[in-house]
Amino acid sequence: MNRHPKWGEDADEFKPERWLEDVASKPFASFGLGERNCIGKLWSLSIMKRLLIGIMREYVVYRNADAMTMKQKLFLHSESGHYISLQKRSTVEKKTVNGENINK
């Protein structure tokens, strides 16, 4: 891996000092993409989705637009962050979707 001639004649040699040069500041994702992708990526995405579903099931999420200050650059974005409020759902709200009981 990464032994292509474009990396130099000494690509097979262990030389950590080669990465101290300015050339090393350019990103190279040999383990971030393709078949050598991080083995925990899909697992962590699954955990994040389950966490989000759990939050949405237990709480009603409200946005607090009054606390946001917006700035126009190439795109409109928030300078102050995105503020939300969470309110615990009641037991009845948790058991119904569109007014229908889902826990029959």
N, CA, C and O atoms as CSV, one atom per row, in Angstrom:
chain,resi,resn,atom,element,x,y,z
A,1,MET,N,N,0.839,-1.180,0.000
A,1,MET,CA,C,0.000,0.000,0.000
A,1,MET,C,C,0.886,1.246,0.000
A,1,MET,O,O,1.905,1.296,0.689
A,2,ASN,N,N,0.495,2.222,-0.759
A,2,ASN,CA,C,1.211,3.500,-0.844
A,2,ASN,C,C,2.672,3.319,-1.249
A,2,ASN,O,O,3.541,4.055,-0.780
A,3,ARG,N,N,2.943,2.357,-2.105
A,3,ARG,CA,C,4.312,2.119,-2.558
A,3,ARG,C,C,4.495,2.505,-4.027
A,3,ARG,O,O,5.443,2.074,-4.683
A,4,HIS,N,N,3.594,3.304,-4.513
A,4,HIS,CA,C,3.662,3.765,-5.897
A,4,HIS,C,C,4.916,4.615,-6.081
A,4,HIS,O,O,5.308,5.344,-5.169
A,5,PRO,N,N,5.544,4.529,-7.243
A,5,PRO,CA,C,6.767,5.314,-7.489
A,5,PRO,C,C,6.600,6.815,-7.272
A,5,PRO,O,O,7.582,7.504,-6.997
A,6,LYS,N,N,5.388,7.332,-7.390
A,6,LYS,CA,C,5.215,8.779,-7.196
A,6,LYS,C,C,5.548,9.210,-5.766
A,6,LYS,O,O,5.753,10.398,-5.520
A,7,TRP,N,N,5.607,8.264,-4.814
A,7,TRP,CA,C,5.936,8.599,-3.431
A,7,TRP,C,C,7.447,8.609,-3.203
A,7,TRP,O,O,7.911,8.916,-2.105
A,8,GLY,N,N,8.212,8.272,-4.241
A,8,GLY,CA,C,9.672,8.338,-4.141
A,8,GLY,C,C,10.309,6.964,-4.162
A,8,GLY,O,O,9.645,5.939,-4.005
A,9,GLU,N,N,11.627,6.974,-4.364
A,9,GLU,CA,C,12.372,5.718,-4.436
A,9,GLU,C,C,12.451,5.023,-3.087
A,9,GLU,O,O,12.621,3.805,-3.030
A,10,ASP,N,N,12.331,5.778,-2.002
A,10,ASP,CA,C,12.456,5.204,-0.664
A,10,ASP,C,C,11.095,4.969,0.002
A,10,ASP,O,O,10.997,4.990,1.229
A,11,ALA,N,N,10.052,4.747,-0.794
A,11,ALA,CA,C,8.704,4.557,-0.241
A,11,ALA,C,C,8.620,3.333,0.656
A,11,ALA,O,O,7.780,3.291,1.555
A,12,ASP,N,N,9.482,2.320,0.433
A,12,ASP,CA,C,9.468,1.108,1.250
A,12,ASP,C,C,10.184,1.279,2.585
A,12,ASP,O,O,10.051,0.427,3.463
A,13,GLU,N,N,10.929,2.344,2.753
A,13,GLU,CA,C,11.706,2.552,3.974
A,13,GLU,C,C,10.892,3.314,5.014
A,13,GLU,O,O,10.101,4.197,4.682
A,14,PHE,N,N,11.103,2.953,6.283
A,14,PHE,CA,C,10.444,3.639,7.388
A,14,PHE,C,C,11.217,4.915,7.697
A,14,PHE,O,O,12.320,4.873,8.241
A,15,LYS,N,N,10.621,6.046,7.341
A,15,LYS,CA,C,11.253,7.345,7.569
A,15,LYS,C,C,10.200,8.315,8.105
A,15,LYS,O,O,9.576,9.035,7.325
A,16,PRO,N,N,9.995,8.344,9.408
A,16,PRO,CA,C,8.976,9.249,9.954
A,16,PRO,C,C,9.273,10.719,9.692
A,16,PRO,O,O,8.353,11.536,9.659
A,17,GLU,N,N,10.537,11.067,9.507
A,17,GLU,CA,C,10.883,12.473,9.278
A,17,GLU,C,C,10.344,12.998,7.959
A,17,GLU,O,O,10.257,14.210,7.762
A,18,ARG,N,N,9.979,12.093,7.048
A,18,ARG,CA,C,9.435,12.555,5.765
A,18,ARG,C,C,8.126,13.317,5.959
A,18,ARG,O,O,7.758,14.142,5.123
A,19,TRP,N,N,7.430,13.046,7.050
A,19,TRP,CA,C,6.135,13.686,7.290
A,19,TRP,C,C,6.270,15.024,7.993
A,19,TRP,O,O,5.266,15.693,8.234
A,20,LEU,N,N,7.476,15.427,8.325
A,20,LEU,CA,C,7.691,16.715,8.974
A,20,LEU,C,C,7.813,17.854,7.977
A,20,LEU,O,O,7.817,19.021,8.370
A,21,GLU,N,N,7.912,17.539,6.713
A,21,GLU,CA,C,8.036,18.564,5.686
A,21,GLU,C,C,6.687,19.222,5.417
A,21,GLU,O,O,5.649,18.737,5.866
A,22,ASP,N,N,6.713,20.333,4.681
A,22,ASP,CA,C,5.484,21.036,4.322
A,22,ASP,C,C,4.565,20.185,3.462
A,22,ASP,O,O,3.352,20.392,3.460
A,23,VAL,N,N,5.126,19.239,2.738
A,23,VAL,CA,C,4.319,18.371,1.879
A,23,VAL,C,C,3.316,17.584,2.718
A,23,VAL,O,O,2.222,17.274,2.249
A,24,ALA,N,N,3.685,17.261,3.957
A,24,ALA,CA,C,2.810,16.468,4.818
A,24,ALA,C,C,1.562,17.230,5.233
A,24,ALA,O,O,0.610,16.621,5.721
A,25,SER,N,N,1.540,18.540,5.054
A,25,SER,CA,C,0.358,19.304,5.439
A,25,SER,C,C,-0.807,19.092,4.479
A,25,SER,O,O,-1.942,19.458,4.783
A,26,LYS,N,N,-0.522,18.497,3.315
A,26,LYS,CA,C,-1.592,18.203,2.368
A,26,LYS,C,C,-2.280,16.909,2.792
A,26,LYS,O,O,-1.597,15.917,3.045
A,27,PRO,N,N,-3.592,16.888,2.877
A,27,PRO,CA,C,-4.279,15.692,3.370
A,27,PRO,C,C,-4.174,14.513,2.406
A,27,PRO,O,O,-4.221,14.680,1.187
A,28,PHE,N,N,-4.032,13.334,2.972
A,28,PHE,CA,C,-4.024,12.095,2.193
A,28,PHE,C,C,-4.803,11.064,2.990
A,28,PHE,O,O,-4.388,10.679,4.083
A,29,ALA,N,N,-5.918,10.620,2.458
A,29,ALA,CA,C,-6.842,9.760,3.201
A,29,ALA,C,C,-6.689,8.294,2.813
A,29,ALA,O,O,-7.613,7.712,2.244
A,30,SER,N,N,-5.547,7.690,3.107
A,30,SER,CA,C,-5.369,6.293,2.706
A,30,SER,C,C,-6.205,5.336,3.543
A,30,SER,O,O,-6.541,4.253,3.063
A,31,PHE,N,N,-6.554,5.693,4.772
A,31,PHE,CA,C,-7.373,4.816,5.594
A,31,PHE,C,C,-8.775,5.376,5.818
A,31,PHE,O,O,-9.546,4.795,6.582
A,32,GLY,N,N,-9.119,6.472,5.183
A,32,GLY,CA,C,-10.415,7.079,5.426
A,32,GLY,C,C,-11.457,6.772,4.382
A,32,GLY,O,O,-12.642,7.029,4.599
A,33,LEU,N,N,-11.044,6.224,3.242
A,33,LEU,CA,C,-11.975,6.010,2.148
A,33,LEU,C,C,-11.790,4.617,1.566
A,33,LEU,O,O,-10.779,3.960,1.812
A,34,GLY,N,N,-12.754,4.181,0.807
A,34,GLY,CA,C,-12.634,2.913,0.096
A,34,GLY,C,C,-12.713,1.710,1.009
A,34,GLY,O,O,-13.338,1.757,2.068
A,35,GLU,N,N,-12.075,0.632,0.587
A,35,GLU,CA,C,-12.183,-0.618,1.332
A,35,GLU,C,C,-11.449,-0.575,2.667
A,35,GLU,O,O,-11.674,-1.437,3.518
A,36,ARG,N,N,-10.587,0.399,2.864
A,36,ARG,CA,C,-9.877,0.518,4.138
A,36,ARG,C,C,-10.515,1.578,5.039
A,36,ARG,O,O,-9.847,2.170,5.887
A,37,ASN,N,N,-11.775,1.800,4.851
A,37,ASN,CA,C,-12.518,2.764,5.647
A,37,ASN,C,C,-12.527,2.330,7.111
A,37,ASN,O,O,-12.319,1.154,7.411
A,38,CYS,N,N,-12.759,3.249,8.000
A,38,CYS,CA,C,-12.813,2.963,9.433
A,38,CYS,C,C,-13.847,1.878,9.716
A,38,CYS,O,O,-14.989,1.987,9.268
A,39,ILE,N,N,-13.470,0.839,10.448
A,39,ILE,CA,C,-14.386,-0.274,10.693
A,39,ILE,C,C,-15.515,0.109,11.646
A,39,ILE,O,O,-16.537,-0.575,11.694
A,40,GLY,N,N,-15.349,1.179,12.397
A,40,GLY,CA,C,-16.378,1.591,13.334
A,40,GLY,C,C,-17.335,2.634,12.790
A,40,GLY,O,O,-18.242,3.060,13.505
A,41,LYS,N,N,-17.160,3.057,11.543
A,41,LYS,CA,C,-17.978,4.140,10.994
A,41,LYS,C,C,-19.457,3.778,10.970
A,41,LYS,O,O,-20.283,4.537,11.478
A,42,LEU,N,N,-19.805,2.637,10.390
A,42,LEU,CA,C,-21.216,2.255,10.301
A,42,LEU,C,C,-21.811,2.012,11.678
A,42,LEU,O,O,-22.969,2.350,11.923
A,43,TRP,N,N,-21.027,1.430,12.578
A,43,TRP,CA,C,-21.510,1.196,13.940
A,43,TRP,C,C,-21.809,2.521,14.639
A,43,TRP,O,O,-22.852,2.661,15.277
A,44,SER,N,N,-20.901,3.495,14.523
A,44,SER,CA,C,-21.114,4.779,15.187
A,44,SER,C,C,-22.290,5.537,14.575
A,44,SER,O,O,-23.035,6.198,15.298
A,45,LEU,N,N,-22.469,5.453,13.253
A,45,LEU,CA,C,-23.633,6.087,12.627
A,45,LEU,C,C,-24.922,5.450,13.125
A,45,LEU,O,O,-25.911,6.148,13.352
A,46,SER,N,N,-24.921,4.130,13.296
A,46,SER,CA,C,-26.093,3.429,13.811
A,46,SER,C,C,-26.416,3.882,15.236
A,46,SER,O,O,-27.581,4.103,15.569
A,47,ILE,N,N,-25.397,4.019,16.070
A,47,ILE,CA,C,-25.598,4.470,17.448
A,47,ILE,C,C,-26.147,5.896,17.469
A,47,ILE,O,O,-27.044,6.199,18.256
A,48,MET,N,N,-25.623,6.767,16.618
A,48,MET,CA,C,-26.115,8.149,16.575
A,48,MET,C,C,-27.576,8.202,16.143
A,48,MET,O,O,-28.354,8.986,16.685
A,49,LYS,N,N,-27.954,7.372,15.168
A,49,LYS,CA,C,-29.349,7.338,14.723
A,49,LYS,C,C,-30.253,6.853,15.842
A,49,LYS,O,O,-31.331,7.407,16.057
A,50,ARG,N,N,-29.817,5.813,16.562
A,50,ARG,CA,C,-30.631,5.296,17.667
A,50,ARG,C,C,-30.770,6.331,18.776
A,50,ARG,O,O,-31.833,6.446,19.387
A,51,LEU,N,N,-29.711,7.081,19.040
A,51,LEU,CA,C,-29.764,8.138,20.044
A,51,LEU,C,C,-30.750,9.225,19.631
A,51,LEU,O,O,-31.556,9.677,20.444
A,52,LEU,N,N,-30.686,9.644,18.372
A,52,LEU,CA,C,-31.600,10.668,17.869
A,52,LEU,C,C,-33.048,10.195,17.937
A,52,LEU,O,O,-33.931,10.957,18.329
A,53,ILE,N,N,-33.295,8.950,17.559
A,53,ILE,CA,C,-34.651,8.393,17.641
A,53,ILE,C,C,-35.128,8.381,19.085
A,53,ILE,O,O,-36.283,8.706,19.360
A,54,GLY,N,N,-34.248,8.009,20.009
A,54,GLY,CA,C,-34.615,8.006,21.427
A,54,GLY,C,C,-34.964,9.391,21.940
A,54,GLY,O,O,-35.917,9.551,22.702
A,55,ILE,N,N,-34.200,10.390,21.529
A,55,ILE,CA,C,-34.493,11.769,21.941
A,55,ILE,C,C,-35.824,12.222,21.361
A,55,ILE,O,O,-36.641,12.813,22.068
A,56,MET,N,N,-36.049,11.948,20.076
A,56,MET,CA,C,-37.295,12.371,19.434
A,56,MET,C,C,-38.506,11.649,20.027
A,56,MET,O,O,-39.604,12.205,20.055
A,57,ARG,N,N,-38.315,10.418,20.501
A,57,ARG,CA,C,-39.412,9.666,21.103
A,57,ARG,C,C,-39.776,10.217,22.482
A,57,ARG,O,O,-40.951,10.252,22.848
A,58,GLU,N,N,-38.779,10.643,23.238
A,58,GLU,CA,C,-39.006,11.072,24.614
A,58,GLU,C,C,-39.287,12.571,24.768
A,58,GLU,O,O,-39.867,12.992,25.769
A,59,TYR,N,N,-38.881,13.372,23.787
A,59,TYR,CA,C,-38.994,14.824,23.918
A,59,TYR,C,C,-39.604,15.454,22.671
A,59,TYR,O,O,-39.477,14.934,21.562
A,60,VAL,N,N,-40.271,16.591,22.882
A,60,VAL,CA,C,-40.701,17.448,21.784
A,60,VAL,C,C,-39.595,18.489,21.632
A,60,VAL,O,O,-39.177,19.101,22.615
A,61,VAL,N,N,-39.127,18.688,20.418
A,61,VAL,CA,C,-38.018,19.605,20.162
A,61,VAL,C,C,-38.573,20.894,19.569
A,61,VAL,O,O,-39.292,20.871,18.571
A,62,TYR,N,N,-38.232,22.014,20.192
A,62,TYR,CA,C,-38.640,23.329,19.712
A,62,TYR,C,C,-37.395,24.120,19.350
A,62,TYR,O,O,-36.388,24.061,20.055
A,63,ARG,N,N,-37.466,24.855,18.256
A,63,ARG,CA,C,-36.348,25.734,17.925
A,63,ARG,C,C,-36.600,27.091,18.559
A,63,ARG,O,O,-37.742,27.537,18.667
A,64,ASN,N,N,-35.540,27.732,18.969
A,64,ASN,CA,C,-35.634,29.044,19.591
A,64,ASN,C,C,-35.008,30.059,18.639
A,64,ASN,O,O,-33.855,30.458,18.803
A,65,ALA,N,N,-35.785,30.464,17.647
A,65,ALA,CA,C,-35.275,31.359,16.607
A,65,ALA,C,C,-34.970,32.756,17.143
A,65,ALA,O,O,-34.162,33.473,16.553
A,66,ASP,N,N,-35.597,33.154,18.243
A,66,ASP,CA,C,-35.349,34.494,18.790
A,66,ASP,C,C,-33.917,34.645,19.298
A,66,ASP,O,O,-33.379,35.752,19.298
A,67,ALA,N,N,-33.300,33.560,19.728
A,67,ALA,CA,C,-31.944,33.622,20.274
A,67,ALA,C,C,-30.875,33.549,19.189
A,67,ALA,O,O,-29.687,33.673,19.485
A,68,MET,N,N,-31.280,33.349,17.942
A,68,MET,CA,C,-30.314,33.202,16.851
A,68,MET,C,C,-30.051,34.534,16.168
A,68,MET,O,O,-30.969,35.322,15.940
A,69,THR,N,N,-28.789,34.774,15.847
A,69,THR,CA,C,-28.439,35.912,15.005
A,69,THR,C,C,-27.869,35.348,13.710
A,69,THR,O,O,-26.972,34.506,13.725
A,70,MET,N,N,-28.400,35.823,12.602
A,70,MET,CA,C,-28.035,35.286,11.298
A,70,MET,C,C,-27.075,36.234,10.582
A,70,MET,O,O,-27.106,37.446,10.795
A,71,LYS,N,N,-26.228,35.667,9.737
A,71,LYS,CA,C,-25.303,36.467,8.940
A,71,LYS,C,C,-25.293,35.916,7.523
A,71,LYS,O,O,-25.240,34.706,7.302
A,72,GLN,N,N,-25.345,36.841,6.567
A,72,GLN,CA,C,-25.327,36.460,5.159
A,72,GLN,C,C,-23.896,36.499,4.645
A,72,GLN,O,O,-23.256,37.550,4.643
A,73,LYS,N,N,-23.407,35.362,4.217
A,73,LYS,CA,C,-22.132,35.276,3.491
A,73,LYS,C,C,-22.493,34.661,2.157
A,73,LYS,O,O,-23.417,35.130,1.493
A,74,LEU,N,N,-21.790,33.631,1.753
A,74,LEU,CA,C,-22.196,32.932,0.543
A,74,LEU,C,C,-23.552,32.270,0.787
A,74,LEU,O,O,-24.412,32.238,-0.092
A,75,PHE,N,N,-23.721,31.742,2.003
A,75,PHE,CA,C,-24.998,31.180,2.438
A,75,PHE,C,C,-25.398,31.872,3.731
A,75,PHE,O,O,-24.555,32.431,4.433
A,76,LEU,N,N,-26.662,31.833,4.037
A,76,LEU,CA,C,-27.144,32.377,5.305
A,76,LEU,C,C,-26.810,31.381,6.408
A,76,LEU,O,O,-27.139,30.200,6.296
A,77,HIS,N,N,-26.165,31.842,7.464
A,77,HIS,CA,C,-25.828,30.933,8.560
A,77,HIS,C,C,-25.979,31.646,9.892
A,77,HIS,O,O,-26.026,32.875,9.957
A,78,SER,N,N,-26.053,30.858,10.945
A,78,SER,CA,C,-26.220,31.386,12.285
A,78,SER,C,C,-24.858,31.717,12.884
A,78,SER,O,O,-23.956,30.880,12.890
A,79,GLU,N,N,-24.715,32.937,13.385
A,79,GLU,CA,C,-23.478,33.331,14.061
A,79,GLU,C,C,-23.453,32.840,15.496
A,79,GLU,O,O,-22.382,32.620,16.060
A,80,SER,N,N,-24.614,32.669,16.085
A,80,SER,CA,C,-24.692,32.370,17.511
A,80,SER,C,C,-25.000,30.910,17.814
A,80,SER,O,O,-25.198,30.557,18.976
A,81,GLY,N,N,-25.043,30.057,16.803
A,81,GLY,CA,C,-25.386,28.658,17.042
A,81,GLY,C,C,-26.873,28.430,16.836
A,81,GLY,O,O,-27.623,29.360,16.536
A,82,HIS,N,N,-27.280,27.204,16.999
A,82,HIS,CA,C,-28.686,26.837,16.843
A,82,HIS,C,C,-29.224,26.430,18.202
A,82,HIS,O,O,-28.797,25.424,18.770
A,83,TYR,N,N,-30.146,27.197,18.716
A,83,TYR,CA,C,-30.694,26.937,20.036
A,83,TYR,C,C,-31.993,26.161,19.922
A,83,TYR,O,O,-32.863,26.495,19.118
A,84,ILE,N,N,-32.114,25.124,20.731
A,84,ILE,CA,C,-33.343,24.340,20.774
A,84,ILE,C,C,-33.765,24.176,22.223
A,84,ILE,O,O,-32.964,24.334,23.144
A,85,SER,N,N,-35.028,23.859,22.404
A,85,SER,CA,C,-35.564,23.536,23.717
A,85,SER,C,C,-36.186,22.156,23.633
A,85,SER,O,O,-36.756,21.783,22.608
A,86,LEU,N,N,-36.074,21.400,24.714
A,86,LEU,CA,C,-36.672,20.074,24.775
A,86,LEU,C,C,-37.743,20.066,25.851
A,86,LEU,O,O,-37.549,20.600,26.943
A,87,GLN,N,N,-38.868,19.457,25.529
A,87,GLN,CA,C,-39.935,19.303,26.514
A,87,GLN,C,C,-40.301,17.831,26.562
A,87,GLN,O,O,-40.572,17.218,25.529
A,88,LYS,N,N,-40.310,17.263,27.763
A,88,LYS,CA,C,-40.623,15.850,27.947
A,88,LYS,C,C,-42.025,15.564,27.438
A,88,LYS,O,O,-42.972,16.279,27.765
A,89,ARG,N,N,-42.151,14.513,26.635
A,89,ARG,CA,C,-43.462,14.121,26.118
A,89,ARG,C,C,-44.270,13.444,27.219
A,89,ARG,O,O,-43.712,12.821,28.121
A,90,SER,N,N,-45.572,13.573,27.133
A,90,SER,CA,C,-46.433,12.857,28.072
A,90,SER,C,C,-46.554,11.413,27.617
A,90,SER,O,O,-46.202,11.089,26.483
A,91,THR,N,N,-47.045,10.544,28.486
A,91,THR,CA,C,-47.203,9.126,28.164
A,91,THR,C,C,-48.153,8.936,26.998
A,91,THR,O,O,-47.932,8.062,26.159
A,92,VAL,N,N,-49.211,9.740,26.928
A,92,VAL,CA,C,-50.190,9.619,25.849
A,92,VAL,C,C,-49.550,9.968,24.511
A,92,VAL,O,O,-49.794,9.286,23.516
A,93,GLU,N,N,-48.736,11.019,24.471
A,93,GLU,CA,C,-48.079,11.413,23.226
A,93,GLU,C,C,-47.140,10.328,22.722
A,93,GLU,O,O,-47.018,10.127,21.514
A,94,LYS,N,N,-46.472,9.626,23.636
A,94,LYS,CA,C,-45.527,8.590,23.243
A,94,LYS,C,C,-46.217,7.399,22.598
A,94,LYS,O,O,-45.645,6.733,21.736
A,95,LYS,N,N,-47.458,7.130,23.022
A,95,LYS,CA,C,-48.147,5.925,22.567
A,95,LYS,C,C,-48.993,6.138,21.327
A,95,LYS,O,O,-49.578,5.184,20.814
A,96,THR,N,N,-49.073,7.361,20.834
A,96,THR,CA,C,-49.909,7.620,19.669
A,96,THR,C,C,-49.107,8.274,18.554
A,96,THR,O,O,-48.190,9.058,18.798
A,97,VAL,N,N,-49.472,7.934,17.334
A,97,VAL,CA,C,-48.929,8.581,16.149
A,97,VAL,C,C,-50.117,9.000,15.313
A,97,VAL,O,O,-50.928,8.162,14.921
A,98,ASN,N,N,-50.230,10.286,15.037
A,98,ASN,CA,C,-51.383,10.834,14.317
A,98,ASN,C,C,-52.692,10.452,14.992
A,98,ASN,O,O,-53.696,10.196,14.327
A,99,GLY,N,N,-52.670,10.417,16.312
A,99,GLY,CA,C,-53.880,10.118,17.068
A,99,GLY,C,C,-54.209,8.638,17.183
A,99,GLY,O,O,-55.188,8.292,17.844
A,100,GLU,N,N,-53.443,7.760,16.577
A,100,GLU,CA,C,-53.713,6.323,16.640
A,100,GLU,C,C,-52.769,5.660,17.629
A,100,GLU,O,O,-51.577,5.966,17.664
A,101,ASN,N,N,-53.305,4.753,18.427
A,101,ASN,CA,C,-52.515,4.039,19.414
A,101,ASN,C,C,-51.581,3.062,18.702
A,101,ASN,O,O,-52.035,2.228,17.918
A,102,ILE,N,N,-50.283,3.162,18.971
A,102,ILE,CA,C,-49.324,2.261,18.321
A,102,ILE,C,C,-48.924,1.108,19.233
A,102,ILE,O,O,-48.193,0.216,18.802
A,103,ASN,N,N,-49.381,1.104,20.474
A,103,ASN,CA,C,-49.049,0.036,21.427
A,103,ASN,C,C,-50.249,-0.859,21.663
A,103,ASN,O,O,-50.662,-1.049,22.807
A,104,LYS,N,N,-50.807,-1.403,20.616
A,104,LYS,CA,C,-51.993,-2.257,20.764
A,104,LYS,C,C,-51.614,-3.621,21.264
A,104,LYS,O,O,-52.482,-4.474,21.448
